[in-house]
Amino acid sequence: MIYYNINNPSEKVTLRNAVLKSITSESGLYMPATIPELPSSFFEKLPDLSLQEIAFEVSLAMFGDDIEKEALKKIVYQAMNFEIPLKKLREDLYVLELFHGPTLAFKDVGARFMAGLFEYFLKEDTSEVTILVATSGDTGSAVADAFHNKKGVNVCILYPSEKVSALQEKQLTTMGGNIRAIEVKGNFDDCQKLVKQAFSDIALNKRMNLTSANSINFARLFPQSFYYFYAIGQLGKTDKPVYISVPSGNFGNLTAGLIAKRMGLKIDQFIASTNSNHSVPDYLESGQYEPHPIQFTISNAMDVAKPSNFPRMLSLYNKQKDLMAGDILGYWCNDDETRSAMKNLKTNFEYIADPHGAIAYNGLKNKMPENAIGIFLESAHPAKFPEEVNKVSEINIEIPSSLLNLMNKEKKAVVIQNEYQSLLNEL
């Protein structure tokens, strides 16, 4: 498979280069030149397949020419060793729980798969790779867990000061070893901008082998397609249209769903559900893409004004807004509406959702027609946001032991100003 730079399609690279470099010097992202379509026989047996079996078949279709089959199977089975259940709330409403991995967030899926790919491609390479990644919450902890003590890999995680939850911060600042946390006096977009500046710095890239573990890296993004196939498999056969509402910040999760659809998965409509940072829903309605300054919300992982994966979405639809809007409905809500959705889920279904999942539920409530079946993604364990969840849902949520154990660990982070030279001084 050839991967091309969406900013300069004449630039083409191999999977290895796309994974280990992740982004071009001009901040262009890589996409596969073609997206393979899976055979009808695969979809017929989908309800009978495990998550690992599905992930292997899907990844084999995309990566089979570039990775030895047995090596790919090992990567998949080691990464996907936890459940992703589809839970029924009523006849036409389901929630896909993505938080049963080691760091209790959906990003475990992509991070663990990507770590396996890194090991595969670096097994005969004696040079070290530095992963430079920006996080708005859960990416940092998932990457830290997946790459902790991996040979030949150093990880630097940039996160916005006072803009992630206390538990999220503990998850990414207490690992030590080959994991370094850098606290930036700014917001997530500032962190992302610093990362992109580093990738475009020719002198720095001559000195260090830099790559990213954000969803700007195709190896982090693509595995997220696995659970869309698994969700439809668990749902089983239905004659009704299927709507999937995706809580969206940097839009890697939704882009992975769009790729799954291109590979032949029957998803009739996606809903891009966002918080007050709603540049993509605005585009889907007006055709104008005009990112505004970040609005800080209780769904902090989605506090992204300029989503990195939006250019990938545009490339999938040849920059034709009407085609994109045919597959995706845009929705956004404010914090009060998010809290209302959390209360609604608790009152009507005895279901405790975190703020991000609540926004996705709201997207279904507002955009799904009566004759459809809706699935919303619950992207993080509600215990990662205890203050908001306890207050809104009027409960005292039990904190999993894996999170409780973090609270007594020492935070280790370097604080820097929101300027590129400050980052350079730490690299």
Buried (B, 14 or more C-beta within 10 A) or exposed (E): BEBBBBEEEEBBBEBBEBBBBBBBEEBBBBBBEEBBEBEEEBBEEBEEBEBBBBBBBBBBBBBBEBBEEEBBBBBBBBBBEBEBBBBEBEEBBBBBBBBBBBBBBBBBBBBBBBBBBBBBBBEEEEEEBBBBBBBBBBBBBBBBBBBBEBEBBBBBBBBBBEBBBBBBBBBBBBBBEBBBBBBBBBBBBBBBBBBBBBBBBEEBBEEBBBBBBBBBBBBBBBBBBBBBBBBBBBBEEEEBBBBBBBBBBBBBBBBBBBBBBBBBBBBEBBBBBBBBBBBBBBBBEEEEBEBEEBEBBBBBBBBBBBBBBBBBBBBBBEEEBEEBBEBBBBBBBBBEBBBBBBBBBBEEBEBBBBBBBBBBBBBBBBBBEEEBBBBBBBBBBBBBBBEBBBEBBEEEBEBBEEBEEBEEEEEEBBEBEBBBEBBBEEB
